[in-house]
């Protein structure tokens, strides 16, 4: 395993160097067996040090010398829609072309045209829905939208987190319709084509309505081929940017894949990456996430299996002996450090920082909460607040705090997959004590009356007995 700890303002490698050297070699295009496209997964639960591993491997690399254009997308980017993700790729290409190759004139003409067309579709649809039209026409739009929304909910139950169309079905006013349709207008650019409304005859817009992800992917690949490999004969005479001199490779890093996979997984795995197999430039793709890539989308195995570098880098917690080294260096109790953090580098970092300050404060607790929940949606954060009240997390204990057994089952199914908050040493399912205590401390600061009432109820029901 490879682990990192940032203490005292410097990055320290804890454990074996081999994994870092392997990642560095891949980033230098040295370990790809001549493949046109190579994909390396970095796997491990949240807080274990995947991002730090990438940072360490990058130290000292000069991408201009490597003739590579680097695009790095991580969870600090706000990605609410596929358009946001594609915009991030566009800006990443332009930024590195300007920074590394002094090319401030680079444009991704096809991709930018596709994005502009998609935004025009959404704007036209929004304006049309905003009009106070014929009530019958509005009702027809409403019923089509509801039927479409319920089918999406059925195919992908996670979409109920932000729009439960079964529950919304009784709404029939113009304002309600506007709200219902606006839910999808950013998330599904081809929504209105699927509903059979607001169509026009322009080829690009029609293509986007039919399959936005495919259009964006092909446009981006075409643009990258121009700037990294030069014109094709078929492009002669077109007003496209010139090739970046001395650059004929692409390095794409996607950090915290789970945070964007629902939004852009189809675009990335089914269309964009497969299209890179046939281009005239070499691509290295590094994807860091909590799960084995091959279980996140069927296209990894169907279309990209031959391009996955095996094995993936598995980043795990620090060992007890490594914790002993850190504890000795910091002058803290090794047993307590191990017990509280389970060897997770990010939690070690926060633990040591708090020890240096002499205790926690409101800002550090907020930081801890935000970091622990950053890949959770709003419903999952609410589920977490329920689990924090339980000494033992199981369907029975959850059922005492929620309205239905199905809801309890959904919460438990989510919790048992959240290794970054679960106590992996316990004989029963529970939130790790250190995390549980700090998150509850933050929630008490944020809303003391509500949390106090919730704790009292949990104690009355017998599911909370510990003193936290």
Protein Blocks (a to p, Z undefined) as FASTA:
>chain_A
ZZdddeehiacdedjfklmmmmmmmmnopangopabdcdddeddehilpmmmmmmmmgop
afklnopacddddfkbccfbfklmmmmmmmmmmmmmmmmnopakbccfklmmmmmmmmmm
mmmmmmmmmpccdfklmmmmmmmmmmmmmmmmmmmmmlmmmocfklmmmpcbfklmmmmm
mmmmmmmmmlmmmnopaiafbfklmmmmmommlmmmmmmmmmmmmmmnopafklgoiacd
dddehiabdcdddehkllmmmmmmmmmmmmmmmmmmmmcbdcddddddfbdfklmomklm
mmmmmmpccdddddddddfklmmmmmmmnopafklmmmmnnopaklmmmmmmmmmnopac
fklmmmmmmmmmmmpcfklmmmmmmmmmpmbdcfklmmmmmmbfklmmmmmmmmmmmmml
pcfkbmbdcddfklmmmmmmmmmmmmmmlmmmmmmmmmmnopambdZZ
